[in-house]
Amino acid sequence: MKRALPLVLALSLAACGVETATTAATALEIKRREMEQAKKTMEAAKMKIEQSTQQSLERAAQTDEKAKD
């Protein structure tokens, strides 16, 4: 009986460690997915900005051509 109590306590503490590790791994996976989504969002925004810039440059060039005529 004297040996059973320390064993039960050790197993209980080990179970807490497993739960903590699982929780940390889950949180890490959530953050990884958030970062992945943020990168995709940033890339999409970057593409839209580049397209908008290109359109502005094209309009400016057309305006210059019309002004020369």
N, CA, C and O of each residue as an XYZ file, in Angstrom:
276
protein
N       0.820     -1.192      0.000
C       0.000      0.000      0.000
C       0.863      1.253      0.000
O       0.540      2.243     -0.658
N       1.985      1.200      0.759
C       2.861      2.360      0.835
C       3.485      2.658     -0.526
O       3.757      3.817     -0.839
N       3.711      1.644     -1.324
C       4.308      1.837     -2.649
C       3.262      2.243     -3.682
O       3.589      2.879     -4.684
N       2.027      1.883     -3.442
C       0.962      2.179     -4.400
C       0.662      3.683     -4.445
O       0.407      4.230     -5.519
N       0.691      4.338     -3.314
C       0.380      5.765     -3.273
C       1.370      6.594     -4.100
O       0.934      7.413     -4.908
N       2.676      6.413     -3.931
C       3.601      7.176     -4.782
C       3.421      6.857     -6.272
O       3.568      7.733     -7.124
N       3.106      5.609     -6.572
C       2.885      5.229     -7.960
C       1.661      5.940     -8.529
O       1.700      6.444     -9.651
N       0.586      5.982     -7.766
C      -0.634      6.667     -8.204
C      -0.352      8.160     -8.372
O      -0.799      8.762     -9.349
N       0.374      8.761     -7.444
C       0.717     10.178     -7.553
C       1.589     10.442     -8.781
O       1.384     11.421     -9.498
N       2.551      9.572     -9.014
C       3.431      9.739    -10.177
C       2.638      9.624    -11.470
O       2.861     10.396    -12.403
N       1.729      8.685    -11.537
C       0.908      8.527    -12.739
C      -0.019      9.725    -12.940
O      -0.249     10.159    -14.069
N      -0.538     10.245    -11.852
C      -1.405     11.418    -11.942
C      -0.644     12.621    -12.481
O      -1.134     13.347    -13.346
N       0.559     12.818    -11.960
C       1.374     13.930    -12.430
C       1.777     13.742    -13.892
O       1.822     14.705    -14.657
N       2.063     12.523    -14.269
C       2.424     12.246    -15.661
C       1.244     12.535    -16.581
O       1.419     13.054    -17.684
N       0.053     12.200    -16.126
C      -1.145     12.466    -16.929
C      -1.340     13.960    -17.109
O      -1.754     14.403    -18.180
N      -1.050     14.741    -16.085
C      -1.147     16.202    -16.200
C      -0.157     16.720    -17.236
O      -0.471     17.634    -17.998
N       1.018     16.145    -17.263
C       2.026     16.546    -18.241
C       1.585     16.238    -19.659
O       1.813     17.032    -20.572
N       0.957     15.093    -19.844
C       0.464     14.724    -21.163
C      -0.624     15.691    -21.601
O      -0.651     16.125    -22.753
N      -1.509     16.024    -20.692
C      -2.592     16.963    -21.017
C      -2.021     18.328    -21.380
O      -2.483     18.962    -22.328
N      -1.024     18.781    -20.636
C      -0.393     20.067    -20.908
C       0.294     20.050    -22.268
O       0.187     21.008    -23.033
N       0.988     18.979    -22.565
C       1.666     18.862    -23.858
C       0.661     18.838    -25.004
O       0.890     19.450    -26.047
N      -0.440     18.140    -24.813
C      -1.472     18.073    -25.846
C      -2.087     19.444    -26.075
O      -2.314     19.847    -27.216
N      -2.355     20.152    -24.997
C      -2.920     21.498    -25.105
C      -1.948     22.432    -25.816
O      -2.359     23.224    -26.664
N      -0.682     22.347    -25.484
C       0.328     23.195    -26.129
C       0.437     22.863    -27.611
O       0.550     23.765    -28.441
N       0.404     21.586    -27.948
C       0.489     21.183    -29.349
C      -0.728     21.679    -30.127
O      -0.596     22.110    -31.272
N      -1.885     21.622    -29.527
C      -3.107     22.103    -30.177
C      -3.019     23.614    -30.403
O      -3.352     24.107    -31.481
N      -2.577     24.332    -29.396
C      -2.434     25.786    -29.526
C      -1.415     26.132    -30.609
O      -1.612     27.076    -31.374
N      -0.348     25.380    -30.669
C       0.674     25.607    -31.685
C       0.118     25.372    -33.083
O       0.409     26.134    -34.004
N      -0.668     24.339    -33.242
C      -1.280     24.036    -34.546
C      -2.253     25.143    -34.957
O      -2.307     25.517    -36.129
N      -3.008     25.660    -34.016
C      -3.937     26.753    -34.301
C      -3.146     27.982    -34.767
O      -3.523     28.624    -35.747
N      -2.067     28.306    -34.078
C      -1.247     29.459    -34.456
C      -0.612     29.247    -35.823
O      -0.505     30.190    -36.606
N      -0.188     28.019    -36.120
C       0.410     27.729    -37.417
C      -0.602     27.974    -38.531
O      -0.269     28.550    -39.568
N      -1.826     27.539    -38.314
C      -2.881     27.738    -39.312
C      -3.205     29.225    -39.472
O      -3.437     29.699    -40.584
N      -3.218     29.950    -38.362
C      -3.463     31.392    -38.427
C      -2.372     32.083    -39.231
O      -2.661     32.961    -40.044
N      -1.123     31.694    -39.011
C      -0.007     32.286    -39.752
C      -0.105     31.959    -41.240
O       0.155     32.811    -42.089
N      -0.477     30.736    -41.544
C      -0.631     30.325    -42.935
C      -1.724     31.152    -43.614
O      -1.549     31.605    -44.746
N      -2.838     31.345    -42.930
C      -3.930     32.145    -43.479
C      -3.514     33.607    -43.625
O      -3.871     34.261    -44.605
N      -2.766     34.113    -42.661
C      -2.302     35.495    -42.730
C      -1.380     35.698    -43.928
O      -1.441     36.730    -44.596
N      -0.522     34.708    -44.201
C       0.361     34.797    -45.364
C      -0.447     34.813    -46.657
O      -0.134     35.571    -47.575
N      -1.471     33.990    -46.732
C      -2.319     33.959    -47.925
C      -3.039     35.298    -48.105
O      -3.131     35.819    -49.216
N      -3.540     35.839    -47.013
C      -4.222     37.124    -47.059
C      -3.265     38.224    -47.501
O      -3.626     39.082    -48.307
N      -2.048     38.198    -46.973
C      -1.061     39.201    -47.326
C      -0.692     39.096    -48.815
O      -0.545     40.116    -49.488
N      -0.545     37.885    -49.320
C      -0.231     37.690    -50.736
C      -1.362     38.208    -51.625
O      -1.112     38.849    -52.645
N      -2.598     37.929    -51.235
C      -3.749     38.396    -52.012
C      -3.793     39.929    -52.015
O      -4.054     40.538    -53.053
N      -3.542     40.543    -50.877
C      -3.536     42.010    -50.790
C      -2.409     42.583    -51.643
O      -2.585     43.590    -52.328
N      -1.261     41.935    -51.592
C      -0.119     42.389    -52.387
C      -0.441     42.337    -53.883
O      -0.103     43.258    -54.626
N      -1.089     41.268    -54.315
C      -1.458     41.146    -55.724
C      -2.453     42.231    -56.130
O      -2.343     42.807    -57.212
N      -3.425     42.506    -55.261
C      -4.413     43.551    -55.560
C      -3.743     44.912    -55.660
O      -4.087     45.711    -56.531
N      -2.797     45.181    -54.780
C      -2.076     46.458    -54.821
C      -1.273     46.566    -56.110
O      -1.264     47.617    -56.751
N      -0.604     45.494    -56.490
C       0.174     45.502    -57.726
C      -0.726     45.716    -58.946
O      -0.372     46.462    -59.858
N      -1.882     45.064    -58.959
C      -2.821     45.245    -60.066
C      -3.322     46.685    -60.118
O      -3.411     47.281    -61.192
N      -3.645     47.232    -58.966
C      -4.129     48.605    -58.897
C      -3.057     49.585    -59.361
O      -3.347     50.538    -60.084
N      -1.830     49.346    -58.946
C      -0.719     50.197    -59.365
C      -0.529     50.129    -60.872
O      -0.332     51.154    -61.526
N      -0.588     48.919    -61.422
C      -0.437     48.747    -62.863
C      -1.541     49.475    -63.626
O      -1.277     50.129    -64.635
N      -2.766     49.359    -63.144
C      -3.885     50.055    -63.792
C      -3.697     51.566    -63.738
O      -3.971     52.264    -64.714
N      -3.235     52.067    -62.608
C      -3.000     53.509    -62.468
C      -1.927     53.973    -63.443
O      -2.053     55.031    -64.059
N      -0.874     53.178    -63.579
C       0.196     53.537    -64.513
C      -0.308     53.529    -65.952
O       0.050     54.399    -66.747
N      -1.129     52.555    -66.280
C      -1.687     52.480    -67.634
C      -2.603     53.676    -67.908
O      -2.553     54.257    -68.992
N      -3.427     54.042    -66.944
C      -4.308     55.205    -67.106
C      -3.499     56.488    -67.268
O      -3.830     57.346    -68.087
N      -2.441     56.606    -66.482
C      -1.592     57.799    -66.575
C      -0.932     57.869    -67.954
O      -0.823     58.945    -68.543
N      -0.497     56.724    -68.457
C       0.116     56.707    -69.788
C      -0.911     57.077    -70.863
O      -0.590     57.800    -71.806
N      -2.125     56.590    -70.724
C      -3.170     56.924    -71.693
C      -3.509     58.418    -71.632
O      -3.727     59.058    -72.661
N      -3.548     58.951    -70.431
C      -3.835     60.375    -70.251
C      -2.735     61.218    -70.901
O      -3.029     62.222    -71.548
N      -1.470     60.816    -70.731
C      -0.351     61.525    -71.350
C      -0.449     61.478    -72.863
O      -0.189     62.483    -73.526
N      -0.823     60.324    -73.429
C      -0.943     60.183    -74.872
C      -2.057     61.087    -75.418
O      -1.901     61.709    -76.469
N      -3.161     61.152    -74.706
C      -4.280     62.001    -75.128
C      -3.893     63.480    -75.048
O      -4.308     64.280    -75.887
N      -3.111     63.831    -74.054
C      -2.685     65.218    -73.874
C      -1.739     65.641    -75.002
O      -1.710     66.812    -75.381
N      -0.981     64.708    -75.528
C      -0.028     65.009    -76.606
C      -0.747     65.193    -77.935
O      -0.266     65.901    -78.819
N      -1.908     64.546    -78.066
C      -2.652     64.641    -79.341
C      -3.344     65.911    -79.466
O      -4.012     66.154    -80.471
